[in-house]
Amino acid sequence: MTRMLSRMYLLSLLVVAGCASLNVNVPDIPEIPAQRRERVDASNVPDVRTLDQAKIELNRAYAEIRYQQSKVQNREQEIEKLKREREKQKDEIKRLEKRLERYEKD
């Protein structure tokens, strides 16, 4: 991103220099503000002093991610199961309503 901005700036300088040598009026080029990065919340970052501690914490983090992913997958499967059951119940309701209509007609 910064490489592209620096190239654009260089290109604009070349255009201005070229136009100045040709005595052409060029409008002012707006200055591109540097992007500001948001501060990272480091309150949950573990305090590690060695590479081994960092590896242990990283492994814990990956284990937590895998656990959360499996929970999400289980929930999604449960949702699909409940949707199928709901469809069966809707079909059963329709079947019973039709049956009731037949009895009411008689």
RAWO-V57189 format. One record per residue. N is the residue number from 0. D_LAST is the distance of its C-alpha to the last C-alpha in Angstrom with 2 decimals. Layout:
N;D_LAST
N;D_LAST
This chain:
0;78.17
1;81.68
2;83.18
3;81.26
4;82.33
5;85.93
6;85.84
7;84.46
8;87.19
9;89.85
10;88.58
11;88.67
12;92.24
13;93.26
14;91.77
15;93.58
16;96.81
17;96.50
18;95.80
19;98.70
20;101.08
21;99.89
22;100.23
23;96.56
24;94.84
25;91.87
26;89.47
27;89.44
28;87.13
29;84.94
30;85.50
31;82.58
32;81.92
33;81.68
34;78.22
35;77.82
36;75.98
37;73.83
38;75.13
39;73.52
40;72.30
41;74.36
42;73.48
43;71.33
44;73.87
45;75.44
46;79.21
47;80.51
48;84.18
49;84.28
50;82.60
51;81.27
52;79.61
53;78.10
54;76.72
55;75.19
56;73.55
57;72.31
58;70.78
59;69.08
60;67.69
61;66.37
62;64.80
63;63.06
64;61.83
65;60.45
66;58.75
67;57.15
68;56.05
69;54.38
70;52.60
71;51.33
72;50.20
73;48.36
74;46.64
75;45.64
76;44.19
77;42.31
78;40.94
79;39.77
80;38.12
81;36.30
82;35.21
83;33.76
84;31.94
85;30.60
86;29.29
87;27.58
88;26.00
89;24.85
90;23.29
91;21.58
92;20.25
93;18.90
94;17.27
95;15.65
96;14.55
97;12.86
98;11.18
99;10.13
100;8.82
101;6.59
102;5.32
103;5.48
104;3.80
105;0.00
